[in-house]
Amino acid sequence: MERTKRQDEILDTALHLLANGGVKNLTMKHIAESIGVSEPAVYRHFKNKAEIVKGIIEKFDQNIILQNEGIEFIWNFVEGRIVQVSAAPVLAKVIFAEELFAGESEVEDMLFSMMHKHRDLLFKHLVIAQNNGDICQNIPVDALFRIIIGPVRLLVKQWGMSNYAFDIKVKGRELLESLQTILKK
């Protein structure tokens, strides 16, 4: 979806509001006040809060299509997540914080859908990597997925909760190299 400059501004503002107060802080009124426009001006760009949250999720999900396949795709995917949150630190406080959206069924469904899309994509490339002999073949693909994504989620979460107290790119590189060592054939 092609977005306007104002829509991106609204999404960035919404992301900050979510990170600094959860869903209850994300209102059209708060968005409008934060960017200095009227509420109707926000509604001209997004129908409702769910559409804004969907836009945030889509923004996180963008650039997921990578050129490589197999093991290179997997490592690029992991590195891409780290680079993405380092470029937009507030993502670290929101994107893996499903609890922020508890009770917001439409948003929970969107997050669940994105999570499964990424899982399916990684499953495909994990199978390719196993078939190519690039990673352990005796570990089930779903376990490999959790072995890779679990630490990435934890690293991002720790970084956000620590108020960005460490260099996530350095720690992300260490994590990636460790995963590569652990999963070698």
Summary of the structure (lengths in Angstrom):
residues: 185
radius of gyration: 18.0
end to end distance: 40.1
largest distance: 58.2
contacts: 528
relative contact order: 0.12
helix: 72%
strand: 0%
